[in-house]
Amino acid sequence: MKKFLKVTGILAGLAILAVIVLIALTPWMDRWGATDEEISATYPGDELVPEPASFVNRAVTINAPAESIYPWIVQLDAKKGGWYSYTWLEGLVGCRMTNADRIHAEWQNLQVGDEVHMCPGEPAPPPYSVAQIHPNQAIVMGHQENGEWVDLYQFVIVPQTDGTSRLILRTRTMMVGGFWTILHPGTFIMERGMLLGIKQRAEAMEMTAVSSATPTPEVFNPLDPSPTASSSSLPLTCQVTDLNVYIDSDAGYCFAYPKRFTYGTQPMINLPAVMGPAIGSTDPVSATFAVEIMAYDPNQGLDQQVEEFLRGFTVADPKTMTRARLVVGGEPAVMVDVVPVQLSWRLVFVQHDGQMYRLMYWPVDVPEAQADVEELYQTTIGSFAFLSAP
């Protein structure tokens, strides 16, 4: 009996200690990484649960612009991109999932009202419902009871003056006490892992060129052999001897292209362009690449300006087009494919130094021209570089 009482006393003491530690750590967990200004700030979705029983803010600094962070949040879903957290812990709670390591264009069409699943199978918690979408700024999701929001998950991106971004995860909920208190430490671990997972992926995307089209040996390898350094001030990708190189000092860019292509004025758009050999005899076409430059609006994100351009460029719904994130000339870029006009185009939008560079390739829908278009695309995308100011 004495041994039983001793064991009971030890267990009770450990339980009390655990409660004390939990109480002591909760304030730190509930504001992990967040500043006083961020905690007091008003963000999209706050009005949906104006007086929450629990109010949590967690944040992380990401060395990337909003446009490189937002797509990772859009594809959050146990049945899509995963939750980017700790797979061992996801498996421990019976929620095994695959966490994506790239942006999937097919998962980028998130809409208000869509379900976002926490587990890929059953049994599973009720899925979140998307409440608000603010492109490149915020996504708000949560649960409702009797038509009223009872908890919210608010992902908010706040650009910084140094080019980094703050990603803030705010939780507003009426679900507290008992079971929810027990879950609280585990929730913190998972959410911290998710924020760091998004940070890792967004920063990696800034450092690595990602393309949806993978060059094949029979098409072209634009940097084989690799260029060698010289006394030239040109970027290395434009110091090649086995390719033609175009340099536009006024516009501030250069690129390389295959020697069997020519540079001249493209009659259809009356613009300087790189053109391949004519294909076909009755109504010949040529693989073509051209660059246009327009002003970049600093008050709008890259994705929003791409959307506006597409709506004025083609009668087709932009939602039907495939998009992918790239890095072109060291800058974030968006590739859109296929854009139907008179012929179908592939467009790449790059922001640099207050300008929007639009790289255009066509025709992508003519089977006989596809090999030439891909060769031209891989060569120019791989070599396109911005020139240093003199």
N, C-alpha and C positions, 0 to 999 in steps of 0.2 A: 504493500500500500504506500509506504514511504517513497519507494522508487517511482511508482506511478505519479504521485503528487510532485515529485522532483521533476520528472519529465514534463508533466503538465505545466509546471511553473516555468520551465525553460522555454517551452513552446509559446506560452503566453507572453513571456518577456521578449522573445524574438518578434512576435506579432506586434507588440507595442512599439518595439524599436523600428520595425518596418513602417509602421504608421507615422512615427515621428520623422523618420528620414523622408518619407513621401511628402509629408506636410512641409518639411524644410526645403525640399527640392522643387516643389510645385511652382513657386514664383519664378524660379530660374528657368524651368522647363517651359513655362507658359509665355516667356518672352525671349526665348533663345535667339540670339543674333539680332533682335529688333531694337531700334533706338526709341527714345522717349517720343521723338517727333513722329515716328512711324506708328507708334501705338496710339497716339492722340489724333492722327490724321483720319480724315473721312475717305473711304474708298467705295467703289461700286459694289452694291449689294448690301451695304450697311442698313439701308432703310427697310430691308425685307425682314430682319429680326432686330428691331430697334432697341429692345431691352433684353439682351441675352442673360441667361443664368450663368453662363461661362463664356469668357472672352479671352481668346488666345491669339498671340502674334508670334510668328517665327519667321526669320529672314536670313538671307544670304546674299553676299555680293558676287556677281558673276561678271567676268571680264569678257563681255559680249553685248551687242546691242539688243534691243527688244525683239527685233526681227529674227534673231538667232535663238531666242529663248521661247517665244510664243508657240512655235510649231510643236515643241516637245510637250507643252501643256495641252495643246489641242488633242493630241493622240493618247493622252492618259486614259487607260481603260484596261482592265485585266484581260479583256478579249482582243485588245489591239496592241498598244505600245507598252502595256504594263504600267507599273507605278514607280519604276526606277529605284526601288529601295533594296533592302537586304533580302536576297533570295532565300537564304537559310531561314530567316524568320518567317518569310511568306510560306515556305514549306512546312515550318513548325506548326502553323495555325491552319494547315490544310488548304492553302491558297497558292499553290504552285503556278507560276506564270512565267512567261518570257518577257524580259525587259528589252525593248528595242534599243539598238545602238545607232540607228539612222532615222531620218525623217521619211515617213511613208506618205507619198502624195495621196494615196487612196484613203487615208485616215484624216485628211485635213479639212473635210467638209462638215465640221461640227455645227449643229444647229441648236437653238433654244428648244428645250423640250426633250432633247436626246437623252438616253440613259447612259450612265457611265458606271461600269461594273467594277466592284471591288474584288471579286473572285471570278475566275473563268468558268467554274462549274457550280454544282449544287452539293450540299447546302451552301448558301451564301447570304451575306447581309443584303438588305434591299439596295438596289443600285441608286446612285445619285441621279438627280434630274438637273439638266443644265438650265439655270435661271436667267443668266445674262452673258452676253459675249461682247466684248469691246476689243476689236482686233489690235494686237500688239500692245494691249494695255492690261486687260483683265478678263478672267473667266470665273464665273460664279456658279456653283452647283450646290445642291443640298437635298433635303427631304421635306416633304409636306405632310401635314395631317389635317384632314378636313378643310383643305384649301388654304391652310396657313403654313408658312415656312417655319419649321421648328429647329432646323440647324443649317448652317452654311459653311461651305468651303470656298474661300475667296483667294484666288491666285492673282496677285497684283504685281505688275512690272513697272518700276519707276526708273527711267533713264537718269544717269548722273552726268555732270558736266565733264568728267574725265573720260567719258566714253564707256564706262562700265554701267551696269544696271543693278538695281536692288530687286530681288524677287521676294515678295512678302506673302506668306501664307497666313491668312486670318481665319479663325474659326469662331463662329457665333452660334451658340446652341442653347436650347432649353433642356437638354438631356444631361442631367447631373446626378451625383450621389450613387451609392450602391455599386451596381455593375459598372457604371461609367467611371467611377473612381478607380476601380480595380484595373480597368483598361487604360487609364490615363498614362502610366509610364510606358507601356508598350506602344501606345499611339505616338508618344513623343519620339521614341526610337525610330519608328517607321517614317514619320514625317521628316525628321532630321535627315534620315537616309535618302528620302525622296528629293529634298531640296539639294542635297549634295550630289545626287545622281543627275538632276537636271543641270546643275552647274557644270559637272564634268562633261556632259554631252554637249552643251551649248558652247563651252570653251573649246572643246575638241573640234567642233564644226568650224569655228573661226580659224583654226590653225591648219585644217586639212581641206583640200579641194575635194568636193563630193559631187559626183556626176551620176545621173540615172543611166547614162549610156556608157557602157564599158568598151574601150577599144579592143578589137580582136587582132591577132597577128596579121591576118590577111588584109586588114583595113589600113592601119597606119600607126606608127609609134613616133610622135613628133619629135621626141628628144632622144632618139637613138640614131647616131651616136650623140651623147650628151655634149652640150656646148662647152667650150673651154674659155676661161677668163682671158680677157684681153685688156688693152688700155682704153677701150671704148667705155663711154659712160652709159651706154644702153644696158637695160636689164639683160641678164644672161639668156633668158628665153628668146631674146631678139638678136643674140649673137650666134647665129647658126650659119653654116655654109652649105648645108644640104637642102635648104629651103629658101624661098623668096622671103624678104622681110619688108613690111610696110611700116614707115615711120611718119607720124603726123605730129610734128613739133608744136604746131599751133594748138591742136586739140589735146596734146599731151599723152599720146598713147602709141604703142607699137604692137605688131603681131607678126607671126610667121605663117606662111601658107605654102602648099606644095608647088613645086616648080612647073608642073604641067597646067596649073591654073594661071589665068591672066588677070591683070588689074585694069579696069576701065570704067566707062559709064554704062550702067545697066539701063536699057531703054524703058523698061516697064515702070520704074520708079524715078528715072532720071537722076540717079545718085551714083557716086563712085562706088564700085563694088569689085569683089574678087569673084570670077566666074570660071566654071569648069568647061570642058569640051561640050559642044552641043550634042544632045542625045535625041535621036529620032530624026526622021526626014520630012514628014508631013508638017508637023507643028513642033519643031525642036524646042527642048528646054535645056537649061544648064543649072547645075548646082551653083548656088549663089550665096555670098556672104557680104553684108553691108553693115555699117555702123552709123547710127544717128545719135545726136546729143541734144538733150533738152534740159531745162532747168529742173532742179530737184527742190521740192517744197519741204523745208525743214519742219513745218507744222504737221506734216503727214508722214506716216511710216512708209517704208518701201512697198509693203504688200498693198496698202491702200492706193498708192499711186499706180501700181501695176494694174489693180482692178479697174481704176478709172480709165486708164489707157485702153485696156482690152474692150471695155464697153463702148468706146468710141471708134475702135479699130475694126471690129467685126460684129456682125449681127448675132453670132452664136453666143450662147450663155457661157460665160467664163467658168462656171462651176463644172462644165463638162470637160474642161481641159486639165491635163496632168501638169502638176507643178513639182519642182524639186529645188532644194537648196544647193547652191554652189558657192565656191570661193573663186572669184575671177580677179586676177591682178592684185591679190591680197585683200580684196573687198568682198563683203557679203553680196550674194547675187541670187536672183530668182529666175529659174528656167521654166517657161511655159510651152507645152507641146500637147496637142497639135492645135494651131490657131488657123481656122479656115477663113481665107479671104478669096481672091481669085484662084490662087493656089494655096496650099496649106503651108504654114510657116512654123518654125521654132524660134522663139524669142527669149533672149537672156537680158535681164535688167540688172545693171550694176550702178551703185551710187558711189561717187568719188568726188571729193572736193567741191561740193555744192552743185554737181551736175549729175544727170541721169544718162548713163550710156546704154543704148539699146542695140544689142547685137542680134542681127536678123539672119536667119538661114531658111532657104526654100529651094525647090519644092520638096517637102518631106512626105508627100502622099503619092509621088510618082515612083513606082517600083524600080524602074530602070535607072533613076537618079539617086536612089537611096545610098548606095555605096559611096558615090562622090560627095553627097551631103555629109555623111558620117565622117569621111576623111577630112573634109573641110572643117567640120565642127570640132573634131578632136584636135586638129592642128592649131586652129585659132584660139580655142578655149585654153588649151594647154600652154600657149605662148603669150597670150594677151597680157600686156603689162602697162602700167602707168609710168610716164617719164618723170624724173625728178625735176623740180623747178630749177632753172639755171641760176 
